[in-house]
Amino acid sequence: MEKEKRVYQVWKGSNKFLLGGRIILGPDAKSVLATILLITVPVVIFCIFVAWHLRHAHQFVSYNAGYAILVVAIVFTIYVLALLLRTSTRDPGIVPRNSHPPEEEFRYDSSVVETGGRQTPGLQFPRTKEVMVNGIPVRVKYCDTCMLYRPPRCSHCSICNNCVERFDHHCPWVGQCIGVRNYRYFFLFVSSATLLCIYVFAISAFYMKVLMNDNHYTVWRAMKDSPASVILMAYCFISLWFVGGLTGFHMYLIGTNQTTYENFRYRTDSRLNVYNRGCANNYGEVFCTSIKPSRNNFRAYAQEEVQQTPPLRTTPENEIEIMDDSGDQRTKVHNDLDLGGDLLKISQCHNIEDIEDDIRSRGSNLLHNSSETDSYVGSDYHTQTIRADIRHSSRGRSRNFEIRSDISTKDAHVHEG
């Protein structure tokens, strides 16, 4: 007996899972290792070549005050790494995708589609609809991949292939989307990394000053005596332009209640920001509210989609459209005879061969039953036709079947085109 699979094993996004679905990562999770190295390597150099030599510096009032510099550097680095892992290994706010399009949103457009030699109205979704946010209408878009109308401030990440609530951006340095459930940790990580850079830069500069005072060195002699300090100061100065600028930018975004995506996409628009509740309330929303629980239970057992009935809609012209759950097959049946809904049962077929056999068997049964035939065919018509156009999008093949009936003989002839 085949073992039942869990949600993370059949997940349609591009995420990677560890520890049996307990940890979720982005598709570029390896970049997290590079970020860890960019943080830990400079700190290790700092602890060995700078902090360790400051243990007994004469400038300190306390004889062992230099040990505090070493401890603070280690503890602060562990804190920054914990925030990094917290940001990159949790669900950022993924909206579960639907197995089928929302049926209540089906509508017929005015365009005419010619299929199987017939003209029928096209079936489509409204691309947008309006929802109310703080008493103001906001337009949301339909996502073809997730088959849902995105909640306000939600966007589809092309890298992770998921719709994420309050989508900010996809950060390659943490290998994860930044959304409603990890934005707080992302900001704390960036701001803490900024403080760590300032700390290492300041202590390295202080060590250069100690060398100059204790040994009566010039600046150049002190730099030559401690090249590690020079390298650390240069590295931290460059890093500050990145993490420091990012911290300042996100402080502005939080204060105005914007996301990075909204800021870059709508910066030229004069639209009203319906989410802005004032600077203090905006900061409170990010740091003083409870984080929403995940909408996905990745360790739950996945339900077999083949056990679900595929969505089936009919047009006013009796065009029946069946979509396979996997999205790989589309079947359109044009019903020229009013079969009383009997032909709709072919929606239980999940492959091309089953549908072909079903059409043959149902057509033969119908035409050999004289009472049914007389109820559907008038005296002025000697021949009726059931047509089925079966299209397989992934293989690109198309077959046409005709089941013809002669009323006098009630014999069925099946012609395959």
C-alpha positions as CSV (number, residue, x, y, z in Angstrom):
1,M,0.0,0.0,0.0
2,E,1.4,3.4,-1.0
3,K,2.2,5.6,1.9
4,E,0.1,8.7,2.1
5,K,2.0,11.9,1.3
6,R,2.1,15.1,3.3
7,V,1.5,18.6,2.1
8,Y,5.1,19.6,1.8
9,Q,5.8,16.5,-0.4
10,V,3.3,17.6,-3.0
11,W,3.8,21.3,-2.6
12,K,3.4,23.1,-6.0
13,G,5.6,26.1,-5.0
14,S,9.4,26.2,-5.5
15,N,10.2,26.0,-1.8
16,K,12.5,23.6,-0.1
17,F,11.6,21.8,3.1
18,L,13.7,20.3,5.9
19,L,13.0,18.2,9.0
20,G,9.9,16.7,7.5
21,G,8.2,20.0,6.6
22,R,9.0,21.8,9.8
23,I,11.3,24.2,8.1
24,I,10.5,26.0,4.9
25,L,13.1,27.7,2.7
26,G,13.1,29.5,-0.6
27,P,14.5,28.0,-3.8
28,D,17.7,30.0,-3.3
29,A,18.3,28.8,0.2
30,K,22.0,28.3,-0.4
31,S,22.5,32.0,-0.3
32,V,21.8,31.9,3.4
33,L,25.1,30.1,3.9
34,A,26.9,32.9,2.0
35,T,25.2,35.5,4.3
36,I,26.3,33.5,7.4
37,L,29.9,33.5,6.2
38,L,29.8,37.2,5.5
39,I,28.8,37.8,9.1
40,T,30.8,35.2,11.0
41,V,34.2,35.4,9.2
42,P,34.8,39.1,10.0
43,V,33.6,38.6,13.6
44,V,36.1,35.7,14.1
45,I,38.9,37.8,12.7
46,F,37.8,40.6,15.1
47,C,37.8,38.4,18.1
48,I,41.2,36.9,17.4
49,F,43.2,39.9,16.2
50,V,41.4,42.8,17.9
51,A,39.3,42.0,20.9
52,W,41.7,39.4,22.3
53,H,44.5,42.0,22.4
54,L,42.4,44.5,24.2
55,R,41.9,42.4,27.3
56,H,44.5,44.3,29.3
57,A,44.5,47.7,27.5
58,H,45.7,50.5,29.9
59,Q,42.9,52.8,28.7
60,F,40.3,50.8,30.5
61,V,39.5,51.7,34.1
62,S,38.9,48.1,35.0
63,Y,41.8,45.7,34.4
64,N,39.6,43.0,32.8
65,A,37.1,45.3,31.0
66,G,38.6,44.2,27.7
67,Y,36.9,40.8,28.1
68,A,33.5,42.5,27.8
69,I,34.3,43.5,24.2
70,L,34.9,39.9,23.3
71,V,31.7,38.7,25.0
72,V,29.6,41.4,23.5
73,A,30.9,40.6,20.0
74,I,30.1,36.9,20.3
75,V,26.7,37.3,21.9
76,F,25.6,40.0,19.4
77,T,26.7,37.9,16.5
78,I,24.7,34.9,17.7
79,Y,21.7,37.2,18.0
80,V,22.1,38.4,14.4
81,L,22.4,34.9,13.1
82,A,19.3,33.8,15.1
83,L,17.3,36.6,13.4
84,L,18.6,35.6,10.0
85,L,17.5,32.0,10.5
86,R,14.2,33.1,11.9
87,T,13.6,35.1,8.8
88,S,14.7,32.6,6.2
89,T,13.2,29.4,7.7
90,R,9.6,30.3,8.4
91,D,6.4,30.7,6.3
92,P,6.4,34.3,5.2
93,G,2.7,34.3,4.8
94,I,1.9,32.1,1.9
95,V,-1.7,32.0,0.7
96,P,-2.8,28.4,0.0
97,R,-3.6,28.0,-3.7
98,N,-6.9,26.6,-4.8
99,S,-7.3,23.3,-6.6
100,H,-9.9,24.8,-8.9
101,P,-10.9,28.3,-9.9
102,P,-13.6,30.0,-7.8
103,E,-16.8,28.9,-9.5
104,E,-18.8,31.9,-8.2
105,E,-16.6,34.2,-10.3
106,F,-17.3,32.5,-13.7
107,R,-18.8,34.7,-16.3
108,Y,-19.3,34.7,-20.1
109,D,-17.6,37.4,-22.1
110,S,-19.0,38.9,-25.2
111,S,-16.4,37.5,-27.5
112,V,-17.2,34.4,-29.6
113,V,-14.9,31.4,-29.7
114,E,-15.1,29.0,-32.5
115,T,-14.5,25.4,-31.3
116,G,-15.3,22.2,-33.1
117,G,-17.0,24.0,-35.9
118,R,-19.3,25.9,-33.6
119,Q,-19.4,29.4,-32.2
120,T,-19.8,29.6,-28.4
121,P,-19.3,32.4,-26.0
122,G,-16.0,32.4,-24.2
123,L,-15.7,31.6,-20.5
124,Q,-13.3,33.7,-18.4
125,F,-12.8,35.4,-15.0
126,P,-12.9,39.1,-14.2
127,R,-9.3,40.0,-13.9
128,T,-9.9,42.3,-11.0
129,K,-12.5,43.0,-8.4
130,E,-12.9,45.5,-5.6
131,V,-12.8,44.9,-1.8
132,M,-13.2,47.4,1.0
133,V,-10.2,48.4,3.2
134,N,-10.8,51.0,5.9
135,G,-14.0,52.0,4.1
136,I,-12.1,52.7,0.9
137,P,-12.5,50.4,-2.2
138,V,-9.2,48.6,-3.2
139,R,-8.8,46.7,-6.4
140,V,-7.4,43.2,-6.1
141,K,-6.2,41.0,-9.0
142,Y,-6.8,37.4,-9.9
143,C,-3.8,35.1,-9.8
144,D,-3.9,32.5,-12.6
145,T,-1.2,30.3,-11.0
146,C,-2.9,30.1,-7.5
147,M,-6.4,30.4,-8.9
148,L,-7.6,32.9,-6.4
149,Y,-8.2,36.6,-6.0
150,R,-5.2,37.9,-4.0
151,P,-5.9,39.6,-0.7
152,P,-5.0,43.3,-0.4
153,R,-1.2,43.9,-0.3
154,C,-0.7,40.3,-1.6
155,S,1.5,39.6,-4.6
156,H,2.8,36.5,-6.4
157,C,6.5,35.9,-6.0
158,S,7.9,34.6,-9.3
159,I,10.9,33.0,-7.6
160,C,9.1,31.1,-4.9
161,N,6.0,30.7,-7.1
162,N,3.6,31.6,-4.2
163,C,1.2,34.3,-3.4
164,V,2.5,36.0,-0.2
165,E,0.4,38.2,2.1
166,R,1.8,41.8,2.6
167,F,4.5,40.9,0.1
168,D,7.5,43.2,0.6
169,H,10.2,41.6,-1.6
170,H,12.1,38.5,-2.2
171,C,15.5,38.9,-0.5
172,P,18.3,36.8,-2.0
173,W,20.5,37.3,1.1
174,V,18.0,35.4,3.3
175,G,16.8,33.1,0.5
176,Q,13.2,33.8,1.3
177,C,10.2,36.0,0.6
178,I,9.6,38.8,3.0
179,G,6.0,39.0,4.0
180,V,3.5,39.5,6.8
181,R,4.9,36.7,9.0
182,N,8.7,37.4,8.8
183,Y,9.0,41.1,8.1
184,R,9.5,42.0,11.8
185,Y,12.5,39.5,12.0
186,F,13.8,40.8,8.7
187,F,13.9,44.4,9.9
188,L,15.5,43.3,13.2
189,F,18.1,41.3,11.4
190,V,19.1,44.2,9.1
191,S,19.1,46.8,11.9
192,S,21.1,44.5,14.2
193,A,23.6,43.8,11.4
194,T,24.0,47.6,11.1
195,L,24.8,47.9,14.8
196,L,27.2,45.0,14.6
197,C,29.1,46.7,11.8
198,I,29.3,50.0,13.8
199,Y,30.5,48.1,16.8
200,V,33.3,46.2,15.0
201,F,34.3,49.4,13.2
202,A,34.5,51.5,16.4
203,I,36.4,48.9,18.4
204,S,38.9,48.3,15.5
205,A,39.5,52.1,15.3
206,F,39.9,52.1,19.1
207,Y,42.5,49.4,18.9
208,M,44.5,51.4,16.4
209,K,44.4,54.3,18.9
210,V,45.7,52.0,21.7
211,L,48.6,50.9,19.5
212,M,49.5,54.5,18.8
213,N,49.4,55.6,22.5
214,D,51.1,52.5,24.0
215,N,53.9,52.3,21.4
216,H,54.1,55.9,20.2
217,Y,53.3,54.7,16.7
218,T,52.2,56.9,13.9
219,V,49.0,56.1,12.0
220,W,50.8,54.3,9.2
221,R,52.9,52.3,11.7
222,A,49.8,51.3,13.6
223,M,48.1,50.2,10.4
224,K,51.2,48.2,9.5
225,D,51.3,46.6,12.9
226,S,47.6,45.6,12.8
227,P,46.4,45.0,9.2
228,A,43.4,43.0,10.5
229,S,42.0,46.3,12.0
230,V,42.4,48.1,8.7
231,I,40.7,45.3,6.8
232,L,37.8,45.2,9.3
233,M,37.3,48.9,9.2
234,A,37.2,48.9,5.4
235,Y,34.8,46.0,5.3
236,C,32.4,47.5,7.9
237,F,32.5,50.9,6.2
238,I,31.4,49.3,2.9
239,S,28.8,47.1,4.6
240,L,27.3,50.1,6.3
241,W,26.4,51.6,3.0
242,F,24.3,48.5,2.3
243,V,22.8,47.4,5.6
244,G,22.7,50.9,7.0
245,G,20.9,52.3,4.0
246,L,18.5,49.4,4.0
247,T,17.7,50.0,7.7
248,G,17.0,53.6,7.0
249,F,14.8,52.8,4.0
250,H,12.7,50.3,5.9
251,M,12.3,52.7,8.9
252,Y,10.8,55.1,6.3
253,L,8.6,52.3,4.9
254,I,7.4,51.3,8.4
255,G,6.6,54.9,9.4
256,T,4.5,55.3,6.2
257,N,3.0,51.8,6.3
258,Q,4.3,50.8,2.8
259,T,6.0,47.8,1.5
260,T,9.1,47.8,-0.8
261,Y,6.9,46.4,-3.6
262,E,4.3,49.2,-3.2
263,N,6.9,51.9,-2.9
264,F,8.6,51.0,-6.2
265,R,5.4,50.2,-8.0
266,Y,3.3,53.1,-7.0
267,R,5.8,55.8,-6.3
268,T,4.7,57.8,-9.4
269,D,1.0,57.4,-8.6
270,S,-0.8,60.0,-6.5
271,R,-3.0,57.3,-5.0
272,L,-4.1,57.5,-1.3
273,N,-2.3,55.1,1.1
274,V,-5.3,53.5,2.8
275,Y,-3.1,51.6,5.2
276,N,-1.3,54.6,6.7
277,R,-2.6,55.0,10.3
278,G,0.0,57.5,11.6
279,C,3.7,56.9,12.3
280,A,3.2,55.6,15.9
281,N,0.4,53.2,15.0
282,N,2.4,52.0,11.9
283,Y,5.3,51.1,14.1
284,G,3.0,49.5,16.6
285,E,1.5,47.4,13.8
286,V,4.9,45.9,12.9
287,F,6.4,45.4,16.4
288,C,3.6,45.3,18.9
289,T,1.0,43.0,17.3
290,S,0.9,39.2,17.4
291,I,2.1,37.5,14.2
292,K,-0.6,35.8,12.3
293,P,-0.5,32.0,12.4
294,S,0.5,30.2,9.2
295,R,-2.3,29.3,6.8
296,N,-0.5,26.2,5.8
297,N,0.0,22.9,7.7
298,F,2.9,21.5,5.7
299,R,3.0,18.3,7.8
300,A,-0.7,17.5,7.3
301,Y,-1.6,14.6,5.0
302,A,-2.4,15.8,1.5
303,Q,-5.8,14.9,0.1
304,E,-5.7,13.0,-3.2
305,E,-6.9,15.5,-5.8
306,V,-8.1,12.6,-8.1
307,Q,-10.8,11.9,-5.6
308,Q,-12.3,15.4,-6.1
309,T,-14.7,16.1,-8.9
310,P,-13.1,18.4,-11.4
311,P,-14.9,21.7,-12.0
312,L,-17.3,21.6,-14.8
313,R,-19.2,24.5,-16.3
314,T,-21.7,24.6,-19.2
315,T,-22.3,27.5,-21.6
316,P,-25.7,28.5,-22.8
317,E,-24.8,26.6,-26.1
318,N,-24.3,23.4,-24.1
319,E,-20.6,23.5,-24.3
320,I,-19.1,21.6,-21.4
321,E,-15.6,22.3,-20.2
322,I,-13.8,19.9,-17.9
323,M,-10.4,20.8,-16.4
324,D,-8.2,18.1,-14.9
325,D,-7.0,18.8,-11.3
326,S,-3.3,18.8,-12.5
327,G,-4.1,21.5,-15.0
328,D,-2.5,19.3,-17.8
329,Q,-5.8,18.4,-19.5
330,R,-8.6,20.4,-20.8
331,T,-11.7,18.6,-22.2
332,K,-14.4,20.4,-24.1
333,V,-17.6,18.5,-25.1
334,H,-20.2,20.1,-27.4
335,N,-23.5,18.4,-26.7
336,D,-25.8,18.6,-29.8
337,L,-28.4,16.3,-28.2
338,D,-30.1,17.2,-25.0
339,L,-29.0,14.1,-23.1
340,G,-30.7,15.1,-19.9
341,G,-27.3,15.7,-18.2
342,D,-26.2,12.1,-18.7
343,L,-23.2,13.1,-20.7
344,L,-22.0,15.2,-17.8
345,K,-20.9,12.0,-16.1
346,I,-17.8,11.9,-18.3
347,S,-16.3,14.4,-15.8
348,Q,-15.4,11.3,-13.8
349,C,-12.9,10.3,-16.5
350,H,-9.4,11.5,-15.9
351,N,-7.6,10.7,-19.2
352,I,-8.2,10.8,-22.9
353,E,-8.8,7.1,-23.3
354,D,-11.5,7.0,-20.6
355,I,-13.4,9.9,-22.2
356,E,-13.3,8.3,-25.6
357,D,-14.6,5.0,-24.3
358,D,-17.3,6.8,-22.3
359,I,-18.5,8.8,-25.3
360,R,-18.7,5.6,-27.4
361,S,-20.6,3.6,-24.7
362,R,-23.0,6.3,-23.8
363,G,-23.7,7.1,-27.5
364,S,-24.4,3.5,-28.2
365,N,-26.6,3.0,-25.2
366,L,-28.6,6.1,-26.1
367,L,-29.1,5.2,-29.7
368,H,-30.1,1.6,-29.0
369,N,-32.8,2.7,-26.6
370,S,-35.8,3.6,-28.8
371,S,-37.8,5.3,-26.0
372,E,-34.9,7.7,-25.3
373,T,-34.2,8.2,-28.9
374,D,-37.8,9.2,-29.7
375,S,-37.9,11.6,-26.8
376,Y,-34.9,13.5,-28.1
377,V,-35.3,13.2,-31.9
378,G,-38.3,14.7,-33.7
379,S,-40.0,13.1,-36.7
380,D,-38.5,15.6,-39.1
381,Y,-35.0,14.6,-38.2
382,H,-33.5,11.3,-39.2
383,T,-30.0,11.9,-38.0
384,Q,-28.6,13.5,-34.9
385,T,-25.0,13.9,-33.9
386,I,-23.0,13.9,-30.7
387,R,-19.7,15.6,-31.1
388,A,-16.8,15.7,-28.7
389,D,-13.6,17.6,-29.2
390,I,-11.0,16.2,-26.9
391,R,-7.9,18.2,-26.6
392,H,-4.8,17.4,-24.6
393,S,-2.8,20.6,-24.1
394,S,0.5,19.0,-23.0
395,R,0.6,16.5,-26.0
396,G,-1.0,18.8,-28.5
397,R,-3.3,16.1,-30.0
398,S,-6.9,16.5,-31.0
399,R,-9.5,13.9,-31.8
400,N,-13.1,14.3,-33.1
401,F,-15.7,11.6,-32.6
402,E,-19.1,11.4,-34.2
403,I,-21.9,9.1,-33.1
404,R,-24.5,9.0,-35.8
405,S,-27.9,7.3,-35.5
406,D,-30.4,6.2,-38.1
407,I,-33.8,6.2,-36.5
408,S,-35.2,3.4,-38.5
409,T,-32.4,0.9,-37.7
410,K,-31.2,2.4,-34.4
411,D,-27.6,1.3,-35.3
412,A,-24.7,3.4,-34.1
413,H,-21.7,4.1,-36.3
414,V,-18.6,5.6,-34.6
415,H,-16.3,7.5,-36.9
416,E,-12.9,8.5,-35.5
417,G,-11.2,11.5,-37.2
